[in-house]
Amino acid sequence: MPNLRGQTNRQPPTPCPADSVAASSKQATNKQPATSPSAVSVATTASSNKTTNADNVAMAAGLEKTTTSSADNEELAVLVKQAVAEAIKEAIPTLVEDVVSQLTDKTQALVDAQVAVFRGEMVAIRAEISKCVDYMEKDENRVEEVDSRLSSSVSKLAEKHAQLEDKIADMEDRLRRDNIRVHGVPENAETLNVLVFLTDAIPRWFPNLGPVEIMRAHRLGAPKEDANGKPVSRTIIFKLLRFTDRDRILKAARGAAVEMEGRPIRFTPDYSPHTFRRRLAFSEAMDALQKLNFRTFLLYPAKLKVMRGGVSHFFNTPREVKGFINSLGE
């Protein structure tokens, strides 16, 4: 910082002209000899004029001195302002660095504290996740074990269900083994009832059959009409007293063509819905094989026998039959 004190030192003030005049006048007065009253009066007037002039000169000097002092003060103020500005300019970078350093230290301390807290939380979270993963692995192993057991149980249940379904179907088929279904008989062909109609018609259809005993007979379902309003022929089902009579009628039907009003009459065994669906699945394959000059026989409960040229083939599922047909094409 500049030495203001050195710059403001001033030279000692020069003697004022008025003071010099007054001193000279005093010395002259002291040296003058005594005079007359008139001379004294003239001298007094001259002295008064000189005193007035001296006062004016002193006032002018004072004004000049005051003006000089004001200029010096302004110059001093300017120098002080410049010095302060330079000092502030030099101090600002250091102050900024100090503030930035302090803020950086505080910020770093806060960041370190937050990072430490975050790391602690992450460690705790990792521990929890590890526990959850262990639990999940254990649960997954348990689920796999349970799934394996369930799969085994489901397989066994499915197998058991199929066995029971086949057994129930076999029992139902045995209950139906005395029944025959007749397809194609015109609606309302019976005059009284179906039982009387069949008792009279079967001997006429199969003269060489011999006597058979029919216990009961009826049509299946409610009456229906086609788009033209004509009644739709419903299937007739009748029960024989003996299953041997059923076999004789079915055998006679295979060797004779029965018709009514120009319509063919078909005779089929009465099977349970389960067995019927299994046998129906072979229909398409049987038609294809018959076109290839194969003789087809659908055995109970659902097994297809195929013969051509003295060679027989047996199939348990329609898929096996389709594979056989495809092999013939190759």
Sine and cosine of phi, psi and omega as CSV:
sin_phi,cos_phi,sin_psi,cos_psi,sin_omega,cos_omega
0.00,0.00,0.75,-0.66,-0.08,-1.00
-0.90,0.44,0.50,-0.87,-0.04,-1.00
-0.99,0.16,0.99,-0.15,-0.01,-1.00
-0.93,0.36,-0.53,0.85,-0.07,-1.00
-0.91,0.42,-0.63,0.77,0.02,-1.00
-0.92,0.39,-0.60,0.80,-0.02,-1.00
-0.95,0.31,-0.44,0.90,-0.09,-1.00
-1.00,-0.04,-0.06,1.00,0.04,-1.00
-0.92,0.40,0.74,-0.67,-0.07,-1.00
-0.86,-0.51,0.37,-0.93,0.03,-1.00
-0.95,0.30,0.47,-0.88,0.03,-1.00
-0.88,0.47,0.59,-0.81,-0.08,-1.00
-0.90,0.44,0.60,-0.80,0.02,-1.00
-0.98,0.21,0.48,-0.88,-0.02,-1.00
-0.89,0.46,0.62,-0.78,-0.01,-1.00
-0.97,0.25,0.66,-0.75,0.01,-1.00
-0.85,0.53,-0.60,0.80,-0.01,-1.00
-0.88,0.47,-0.64,0.77,0.00,-1.00
-0.90,0.43,-0.62,0.78,0.00,-1.00
-0.91,0.42,-0.69,0.72,0.01,-1.00
-0.88,0.48,-0.68,0.73,-0.02,-1.00
-0.89,0.45,-0.65,0.76,-0.01,-1.00
-0.92,0.40,-0.66,0.75,0.01,-1.00
-0.90,0.43,-0.64,0.77,0.00,-1.00
-0.91,0.42,-0.60,0.80,0.00,-1.00
-0.92,0.38,-0.69,0.72,0.01,-1.00
-0.89,0.45,-0.63,0.77,0.01,-1.00
-0.91,0.42,-0.63,0.78,0.02,-1.00
-0.89,0.46,-0.69,0.72,-0.02,-1.00
-0.91,0.41,-0.49,0.87,-0.04,-1.00
-1.00,0.09,-0.36,0.93,-0.05,-1.00
-0.95,0.32,0.57,-0.82,0.07,-1.00
-0.99,0.15,0.17,-0.99,-0.01,-1.00
-0.94,0.35,0.62,-0.78,-0.06,-1.00
-0.83,-0.56,-0.12,-0.99,0.01,-1.00
-0.99,0.10,0.19,-0.98,-0.02,-1.00
-0.89,0.46,-0.66,0.75,0.01,-1.00
-0.91,0.42,-0.62,0.79,0.06,-1.00
-0.91,0.42,-0.57,0.82,0.02,-1.00
-0.92,0.39,-0.63,0.77,0.00,-1.00
-0.90,0.44,-0.70,0.71,0.02,-1.00
-0.90,0.44,-0.64,0.76,0.00,-1.00
-0.91,0.41,-0.59,0.80,0.00,-1.00
-0.91,0.41,-0.67,0.75,0.01,-1.00
-0.90,0.44,-0.68,0.73,0.02,-1.00
-0.89,0.45,-0.62,0.79,0.00,-1.00
-0.92,0.39,-0.61,0.80,0.02,-1.00
-0.91,0.42,-0.65,0.76,0.03,-1.00
-0.90,0.45,-0.67,0.74,0.02,-1.00
-0.89,0.45,-0.59,0.81,0.01,-1.00
-0.91,0.41,-0.65,0.76,0.02,-1.00
-0.89,0.45,-0.69,0.72,0.03,-1.00
-0.89,0.46,-0.64,0.77,0.01,-1.00
-0.89,0.45,-0.63,0.78,0.02,-1.00
-0.90,0.43,-0.65,0.76,0.02,-1.00
-0.89,0.46,-0.68,0.73,0.02,-1.00
-0.89,0.45,-0.63,0.77,0.02,-1.00
-0.90,0.43,-0.66,0.75,0.02,-1.00
-0.90,0.44,-0.65,0.76,0.04,-1.00
-0.90,0.44,-0.65,0.76,0.02,-1.00
-0.90,0.43,-0.65,0.76,0.04,-1.00
-0.89,0.46,-0.67,0.75,0.05,-1.00
-0.88,0.47,-0.68,0.74,0.01,-1.00
-0.89,0.45,-0.65,0.76,0.01,-1.00
-0.90,0.44,-0.64,0.77,0.01,-1.00
-0.91,0.42,-0.68,0.73,0.02,-1.00
-0.88,0.47,-0.68,0.73,0.02,-1.00
-0.89,0.46,-0.66,0.75,0.01,-1.00
-0.90,0.44,-0.65,0.76,0.02,-1.00
-0.89,0.45,-0.66,0.75,0.04,-1.00
-0.90,0.44,-0.66,0.75,0.04,-1.00
-0.89,0.45,-0.64,0.77,0.02,-1.00
-0.90,0.44,-0.68,0.73,0.02,-1.00
-0.89,0.46,-0.67,0.74,0.02,-1.00
-0.89,0.46,-0.68,0.73,0.03,-1.00
-0.88,0.47,-0.67,0.75,0.02,-1.00
-0.89,0.46,-0.65,0.76,0.02,-1.00
-0.89,0.45,-0.69,0.72,0.02,-1.00
-0.89,0.46,-0.64,0.77,0.04,-1.00
-0.90,0.44,-0.70,0.71,0.02,-1.00
-0.87,0.49,-0.70,0.71,0.01,-1.00
-0.88,0.47,-0.70,0.72,0.00,-1.00
-0.88,0.47,-0.70,0.72,0.02,-1.00
-0.89,0.45,-0.68,0.73,0.01,-1.00
-0.88,0.48,-0.68,0.73,0.02,-1.00
-0.91,0.41,-0.64,0.76,0.02,-1.00
-0.89,0.45,-0.69,0.73,0.02,-1.00
-0.90,0.43,-0.67,0.75,-0.01,-1.00
-0.88,0.48,-0.64,0.77,0.02,-1.00
-0.96,0.29,-0.52,0.86,-0.07,-1.00
-0.99,0.13,-0.41,0.91,-0.08,-1.00
-0.86,0.50,-0.77,0.64,-0.01,-1.00
-0.83,0.55,-0.68,0.73,0.01,-1.00
-0.90,0.44,-0.67,0.74,0.01,-1.00
-0.89,0.46,-0.68,0.73,0.02,-1.00
-0.89,0.45,-0.67,0.74,0.02,-1.00
-0.88,0.47,-0.66,0.75,0.02,-1.00
-0.89,0.45,-0.70,0.72,0.00,-1.00
-0.90,0.44,-0.71,0.70,0.00,-1.00
-0.88,0.47,-0.65,0.76,0.01,-1.00
-0.89,0.46,-0.71,0.71,0.02,-1.00
-0.89,0.45,-0.71,0.71,0.03,-1.00
-0.89,0.46,-0.65,0.76,0.01,-1.00
-0.88,0.47,-0.69,0.73,0.01,-1.00
-0.89,0.45,-0.70,0.71,0.01,-1.00
-0.90,0.43,-0.69,0.72,0.01,-1.00
-0.89,0.47,-0.70,0.72,0.01,-1.00
-0.89,0.46,-0.63,0.78,0.03,-1.00
-0.90,0.44,-0.68,0.73,0.04,-1.00
-0.89,0.45,-0.69,0.72,0.01,-1.00
-0.88,0.47,-0.69,0.72,0.02,-1.00
-0.87,0.49,-0.66,0.75,0.02,-1.00
-0.90,0.44,-0.70,0.71,0.01,-1.00
-0.91,0.41,-0.63,0.77,0.03,-1.00
-0.89,0.45,-0.65,0.76,0.03,-1.00
-0.89,0.46,-0.69,0.73,0.04,-1.00
-0.89,0.45,-0.70,0.72,0.00,-1.00
-0.88,0.47,-0.67,0.75,0.03,-1.00
-0.89,0.45,-0.66,0.75,0.05,-1.00
-0.88,0.48,-0.69,0.73,0.03,-1.00
-0.90,0.43,-0.65,0.76,0.02,-1.00
-0.89,0.46,-0.65,0.76,0.04,-1.00
-0.88,0.47,-0.69,0.72,0.02,-1.00
-0.90,0.44,-0.66,0.75,0.01,-1.00
-0.90,0.43,-0.66,0.75,0.04,-1.00
-0.88,0.48,-0.65,0.76,0.03,-1.00
-0.89,0.46,-0.68,0.73,0.02,-1.00
-0.91,0.42,-0.66,0.75,0.02,-1.00
-0.89,0.45,-0.65,0.76,0.02,-1.00
-0.88,0.48,-0.67,0.74,0.05,-1.00
-0.89,0.45,-0.69,0.72,0.01,-1.00
-0.88,0.47,-0.65,0.76,0.01,-1.00
-0.89,0.46,-0.67,0.74,0.03,-1.00
-0.88,0.48,-0.71,0.70,0.02,-1.00
-0.88,0.47,-0.66,0.75,0.00,-1.00
-0.90,0.43,-0.66,0.75,0.04,-1.00
-0.89,0.46,-0.68,0.74,0.05,-1.00
-0.89,0.46,-0.71,0.71,0.02,-1.00
-0.89,0.45,-0.63,0.77,0.02,-1.00
-0.89,0.46,-0.67,0.74,0.05,-1.00
-0.89,0.45,-0.66,0.75,0.04,-1.00
-0.90,0.44,-0.68,0.74,0.01,-1.00
-0.89,0.46,-0.68,0.73,0.03,-1.00
-0.87,0.49,-0.67,0.74,0.02,-1.00
-0.90,0.43,-0.70,0.72,0.01,-1.00
-0.91,0.41,-0.65,0.76,0.02,-1.00
-0.89,0.46,-0.65,0.76,0.05,-1.00
-0.89,0.46,-0.68,0.73,0.02,-1.00
-0.91,0.42,-0.68,0.73,0.01,-1.00
-0.90,0.44,-0.67,0.74,0.02,-1.00
-0.87,0.49,-0.70,0.72,0.03,-1.00
-0.89,0.45,-0.67,0.74,0.00,-1.00
-0.92,0.40,-0.65,0.76,0.02,-1.00
-0.90,0.44,-0.66,0.75,0.03,-1.00
-0.88,0.47,-0.70,0.72,0.02,-1.00
-0.91,0.42,-0.66,0.75,0.02,-1.00
-0.91,0.41,-0.65,0.76,0.03,-1.00
-0.89,0.46,-0.68,0.74,0.04,-1.00
-0.90,0.43,-0.67,0.74,0.01,-1.00
-0.91,0.41,-0.63,0.78,0.03,-1.00
-0.88,0.47,-0.68,0.73,0.02,-1.00
-0.89,0.45,-0.66,0.75,0.02,-1.00
-0.89,0.45,-0.70,0.72,0.00,-1.00
-0.92,0.40,-0.63,0.78,0.03,-1.00
-0.89,0.45,-0.68,0.74,0.05,-1.00
-0.90,0.44,-0.62,0.78,-0.01,-1.00
-0.92,0.39,-0.68,0.73,0.03,-1.00
-0.90,0.43,-0.67,0.75,0.03,-1.00
-0.88,0.47,-0.65,0.76,0.02,-1.00
-0.90,0.44,-0.66,0.76,0.03,-1.00
-0.90,0.44,-0.67,0.74,0.02,-1.00
-0.92,0.40,-0.62,0.78,0.04,-1.00
-0.89,0.45,-0.60,0.80,0.02,-1.00
-0.92,0.39,-0.58,0.82,0.06,-1.00
-0.93,0.36,-0.43,0.90,-0.02,-1.00
-0.99,-0.12,0.06,1.00,-0.14,-0.99
-0.94,0.35,-0.19,0.98,0.07,-1.00
-1.00,-0.08,0.03,1.00,-0.09,-1.00
-0.98,-0.17,0.47,-0.88,0.10,-1.00
-0.71,-0.70,0.63,-0.78,0.07,-1.00
-0.96,-0.27,0.69,-0.73,0.00,-1.00
-0.89,-0.47,0.84,-0.55,-0.06,-1.00
-0.92,-0.40,0.67,-0.74,0.10,-0.99
0.98,-0.21,-0.04,1.00,0.03,-1.00
-0.96,0.29,0.81,-0.58,-0.04,-1.00
-0.84,0.54,0.57,-0.83,0.02,-1.00
-0.91,0.42,0.62,-0.78,0.01,-1.00
0.91,0.41,0.38,0.93,0.09,-1.00
-0.95,0.32,-0.50,0.87,0.04,-1.00
-0.97,0.24,0.70,-0.71,-0.02,-1.00
-1.00,0.10,-0.73,0.69,-0.01,-1.00
-0.99,-0.16,-0.94,0.35,0.07,-1.00
-0.48,-0.87,0.13,-0.99,-0.10,-0.99
-0.92,0.39,-0.62,0.78,-0.02,-1.00
-0.88,0.48,-0.72,0.70,0.03,-1.00
-0.90,0.43,-0.64,0.77,-0.01,-1.00
-0.88,0.48,-0.72,0.69,-0.03,-1.00
-0.94,0.33,-0.61,0.79,0.01,-1.00
-0.87,0.49,-0.54,0.84,0.02,-1.00
-1.00,0.05,-0.53,0.85,-0.13,-0.99
-0.99,0.12,-0.60,0.80,-0.09,-1.00
-0.88,0.48,-0.70,0.71,0.06,-1.00
-0.88,0.47,-0.52,0.85,0.02,-1.00
-0.96,0.27,-0.58,0.81,0.01,-1.00
-0.95,0.31,-0.59,0.81,-0.04,-1.00
-0.77,-0.64,0.99,0.13,-0.09,-1.00
-0.88,0.47,-0.52,0.85,-0.07,-1.00
-1.00,-0.03,0.17,0.99,-0.08,-1.00
-0.97,0.26,-0.63,0.78,-0.09,-1.00
1.00,-0.06,0.04,-1.00,-0.07,-1.00
-0.95,0.32,0.61,-0.79,0.10,-1.00
-0.72,-0.69,0.47,-0.88,-0.01,-1.00
-0.92,-0.39,0.89,-0.45,0.01,-1.00
-0.98,-0.18,0.82,-0.57,-0.05,-1.00
-0.99,0.10,-0.71,0.71,0.02,-1.00
-0.37,-0.93,0.35,-0.94,-0.02,-1.00
-0.40,-0.91,0.53,-0.85,0.03,-1.00
-0.26,-0.97,0.23,-0.97,0.08,-1.00
-1.00,-0.03,0.47,-0.88,-0.04,-1.00
-1.00,-0.03,0.75,-0.66,0.09,-1.00
0.99,0.13,0.08,-1.00,0.01,-1.00
-1.00,0.10,0.41,-0.91,0.02,-1.00
-0.86,0.50,0.59,-0.81,0.00,-1.00
-0.74,-0.67,0.36,-0.93,0.06,-1.00
-0.78,-0.63,0.49,-0.87,0.03,-1.00
-1.00,0.07,-0.16,-0.99,-0.04,-1.00
-0.91,0.43,-0.41,0.91,-0.01,-1.00
-1.00,-0.01,0.04,1.00,0.01,-1.00
1.00,0.10,0.14,0.99,0.03,-1.00
-1.00,0.04,0.57,-0.82,0.00,-1.00
-0.92,0.40,0.64,-0.76,0.02,-1.00
-1.00,-0.01,0.72,-0.70,-0.02,-1.00
-0.92,0.39,0.81,-0.59,0.05,-1.00
-0.99,-0.16,0.47,-0.88,0.00,-1.00
-0.94,0.34,0.65,-0.76,0.08,-1.00
-0.98,-0.19,0.72,-0.69,0.09,-1.00
-0.84,-0.54,0.73,-0.69,0.03,-1.00
-0.69,-0.72,0.48,-0.88,-0.04,-1.00
-0.93,-0.36,0.76,-0.65,0.02,-1.00
-0.99,-0.11,0.34,-0.94,0.01,-1.00
-0.95,0.32,-0.56,0.83,-0.04,-1.00
-0.79,-0.62,0.63,-0.78,0.02,-1.00
-0.95,0.32,-0.34,0.94,0.05,-1.00
-0.91,0.41,-0.57,0.82,0.06,-1.00
-0.91,0.42,-0.59,0.80,0.06,-1.00
-0.88,0.48,-0.73,0.69,-0.02,-1.00
-0.89,0.46,-0.61,0.79,0.00,-1.00
-0.92,0.38,-0.63,0.77,0.01,-1.00
-0.92,0.40,-0.69,0.72,0.00,-1.00
-0.90,0.44,-0.62,0.78,0.02,-1.00
-0.91,0.41,-0.67,0.74,0.02,-1.00
-0.92,0.40,-0.56,0.83,0.00,-1.00
-0.93,0.36,-0.52,0.85,0.03,-1.00
-0.94,0.33,-0.41,0.91,-0.02,-1.00
-0.98,-0.18,0.05,1.00,-0.03,-1.00
-0.66,-0.75,0.52,-0.86,0.03,-1.00
-0.98,-0.20,0.91,-0.40,-0.04,-1.00
-0.97,-0.25,0.73,-0.69,0.00,-1.00
-0.68,-0.73,0.45,-0.90,0.12,-0.99
-0.62,-0.78,0.84,-0.54,0.00,-1.00
0.82,0.57,0.61,0.79,0.03,-1.00
0.98,0.20,0.13,0.99,0.00,-1.00
-0.95,-0.32,0.67,-0.74,0.04,-1.00
-0.96,0.27,0.58,-0.81,0.02,-1.00
-0.95,-0.32,0.79,-0.61,-0.02,-1.00
-0.91,-0.41,0.58,-0.81,0.02,-1.00
-0.88,-0.48,0.79,-0.61,0.00,-1.00
-0.70,-0.71,0.44,-0.90,0.09,-1.00
-0.92,0.39,0.35,-0.94,0.04,-1.00
-0.98,-0.19,0.93,-0.37,-0.02,-1.00
-0.92,-0.39,0.26,-0.96,0.09,-1.00
-0.93,0.37,0.36,-0.93,0.01,-1.00
-0.84,0.55,-0.60,0.80,0.00,-1.00
-0.89,0.45,-0.75,0.66,0.01,-1.00
-0.92,0.38,-0.60,0.80,0.00,-1.00
-0.88,0.47,-0.68,0.74,0.01,-1.00
-0.90,0.43,-0.64,0.77,0.01,-1.00
-0.91,0.42,-0.64,0.77,0.00,-1.00
-0.96,0.29,-0.57,0.82,-0.01,-1.00
-0.91,0.41,-0.46,0.89,-0.01,-1.00
-0.90,0.44,-0.32,0.95,0.01,-1.00
-1.00,0.02,-0.06,1.00,-0.14,-0.99
-0.87,0.50,-0.76,0.65,-0.04,-1.00
-0.88,0.47,-0.69,0.73,0.00,-1.00
-0.91,0.41,-0.61,0.79,0.01,-1.00
-0.90,0.43,-0.65,0.76,0.04,-1.00
-0.89,0.45,-0.67,0.75,0.00,-1.00
-0.91,0.42,-0.64,0.77,-0.01,-1.00
-0.94,0.33,-0.58,0.81,0.04,-1.00
-0.91,0.41,-0.54,0.84,0.08,-1.00
-0.93,0.37,-0.39,0.92,0.05,-1.00
-1.00,-0.05,0.30,0.95,0.05,-1.00
0.92,0.38,0.53,0.85,0.12,-0.99
-0.99,-0.11,0.56,-0.83,0.14,-0.99
-1.00,-0.09,0.77,-0.64,-0.08,-1.00
-0.91,-0.42,0.63,-0.78,0.04,-1.00
-0.69,-0.72,0.84,-0.55,0.01,-1.00
-0.99,-0.13,0.96,-0.29,-0.07,-1.00
-1.00,0.05,0.34,-0.94,0.00,-1.00
-0.98,0.19,0.62,-0.78,-0.06,1.00
-0.99,0.11,-0.59,0.81,0.03,-1.00
-0.41,-0.91,0.99,0.17,0.00,-1.00
-0.64,-0.77,0.78,-0.63,-0.09,-1.00
-0.98,-0.18,0.76,-0.65,0.09,-1.00
-0.93,-0.37,0.74,-0.67,-0.05,-1.00
-0.80,-0.59,0.71,-0.71,-0.02,-1.00
-0.72,-0.69,0.66,-0.75,0.14,-0.99
-0.33,-0.94,0.79,-0.61,0.00,-1.00
0.89,0.45,0.55,0.84,0.02,-1.00
0.98,0.21,0.05,1.00,0.00,-1.00
-0.96,-0.29,0.75,-0.66,-0.03,-1.00
-0.94,-0.34,0.57,-0.82,0.06,-1.00
-0.73,-0.68,0.61,-0.79,-0.03,-1.00
-0.85,-0.53,0.67,-0.75,-0.03,-1.00
-0.70,-0.71,0.70,-0.71,-0.01,-1.00
-0.99,-0.11,-0.34,0.94,-0.01,-1.00
-0.68,-0.73,0.45,-0.89,0.06,-1.00
-0.87,0.49,-0.49,0.87,0.02,-1.00
-0.90,0.44,-0.63,0.77,0.04,-1.00
-0.89,0.45,-0.63,0.78,0.01,-1.00
-0.91,0.42,-0.67,0.74,0.00,-1.00
-0.90,0.44,-0.63,0.78,0.06,-1.00
-0.89,0.46,-0.63,0.78,0.03,-1.00
-0.91,0.42,-0.67,0.74,0.01,-1.00
-0.90,0.43,-0.66,0.75,0.02,-1.00
-0.90,0.44,-0.58,0.81,0.03,-1.00
-0.93,0.37,-0.48,0.88,0.05,-1.00
-0.92,0.38,-0.56,0.83,-0.01,-1.00
-0.94,0.35,-0.48,0.88,0.01,-1.00
-0.96,0.28,0.00,0.00,0.00,0.00
